[in-house]
Amino acid sequence: MAEITITLPDGSKRVLPKGASGADVAADIGPGLAKAALAVKVDGAMWDLKREIEEDAAVEIITAKSADGHELLRHDAAHVMAEAVKELYPEVQVTIGPAIEDGFYYDFARAEPFTPDDLEKIEARMRDIVGRDEEITREVWDRGEAIQFFKDQGEHYKAEIIEALPPDEDITLYRQGDFIDLCRGPHLPSTGRLGTAFKLMKLAGAYWRGDSRNEMLQRIYGTAWPDRKALDAYLHRLEEAERRDHRRIGRDMGLFHMQEEAVGSTFWHPKGWTLYRQVEDYIRARLDHAGYQEVRTPMLVDRALWEASGHWEKFGDAMFTAAPRSLEAQDLEGANRVLAIKPMNCPCHVQIFRQGIKSYRDLPLRMAEFGSCHRYEPSGALHGLMRVRAFTQDDAHIFCTEEQITAETKDFCDLLLSVYADFGFDDVVVKFSDRPDVRAGDDAIWDRAEGSLRDAVAATGLETVLNPGEGAFYGPKLEFVLRDAIGREWQCGTLQVDFVLPERLEASYVGEDGERHRPVMLHRAILGSLERFIGILIEEYAGAFPLWLAPLQVVIATITSDGDAYAKEAADALTAAGLRCELDLSNEKIGHKVREHSLAKVPVIAAIGKREAENRTLALRRLGSKAQEVLALDDARDRLAKEARVPHVYAAGE
């Protein structure tokens, strides 16, 4: 009997009969794995567990514990949902149903809208289908027969999909019970392997093939997990995310708002702007101490500069442009002159670098700007502060020699991690993003840039995860991804090594040899968009900021009017100590005042009644606590001022 050699992920090898399936491989390894196996990877490609392996191959068994296993469960949940819909509503046409992050969806063509009650019925029928444990089998069909089959079933969308497939592609259908669907696979061995840790989440509209010129379909979203514990944890995260939604908290705390007359732009209210300034002032102080020189560059820059840098070709569709309204003004400026509102700062910083002669002694030159940028984000992609059209970056560029890349990278990484820790983020993942398919510069330049960045990050001692093909168009980059309180990931910081832009924009310095050389340009940001980072902070703390960040740090609330005069004196003392303090002298009862200011997330409420006024004390109540601490005014002032000190900010004489 012919045999094949199977190589497992640990490098071990097993010899099995030719035509053995993934299930056979799992059984050969052990009964536990055979029971847990859901699918198999053969030479990197996902296959059904029952599919026969005809040649020597590298094989990995997929279980529900892996990311591939999660995706497989969600893919099958979409198919089970489609089967349930067809059983309940036979007139419905099924279209496309993929797995997505944390879940799945399927788009359906139905004249009558689905309702929340329908979702309950569909979910119940899905559980029935799981209970039937229907075998799932893969079939390869003739193209014409498959098209005719779906047309006969009234499934015209499926027929259209097949007609659009490349002529040399196999047409694979999967059968589970009486339900047959077009799919490349793979799938679980049977519907029973899906389990019942799934839930249908919501309804939405979606255009066929994502084209607004096509008919509108109905999309049903769901989520699926290996077990009930994982599902419950996910649903809890969703509840937490809703509770922490920065848009709701921003409205409730009076921080900011957005409106249609300025789509994608933020109206900062006084308390929100105070928070914004705290963040900006903090990072500015850190950059000052790290030897950065702050600059300011124009908002409007001629298209010619963006063409020279390569940004016009790469990002032109996302740029806003400006021109004079009157024809007379256009004639004066030049009829073909186009000014672009800058979407980033890098070409402008090169222009400052080019002014005057730079020597190797001037390097590294660290140039920072809180640059106001604008990008045309599609309206459907906008999301509160997290995705806007008008934003400010804590942007900076380090002009250095090739030999200085490692030292500058290490210093930057140390600074970034220290900043994140000050804001409460200690869980940071570093991704190494290498050359994309579409890029500027030849392979030799990219080899140098990637090699330099790899050497630099090795010197930092940081572990990195490869993010293939996701580098900037001009150079490789590190991406710094922080995890928040509920486990979500946010990519904020970046460091990019660029040999291309200095060449394209003719930046140079005079080296020790007296000759002209091109500097290396390190593009770097820590917070990224300040708007987005503040949105992340709001959700991280659910609005209950640490004292140093809180827009309003202390409210002094009187119990009776007998304490009004002393309350004003106390407020003046706290304000003089640098605390952001407000008075509440209203006629409301103290319980009402405490509730209102607690809902507004004020960190400290200082109550003053007749006794406090006579003893010159403050009764301090911390947010989230019912306990009170009575302190002398001077002691309360000193303690709160110390707690509210901005971390790592180096003031003169400190």
Disulfide bonds with the S-S distance in Angstrom:
none
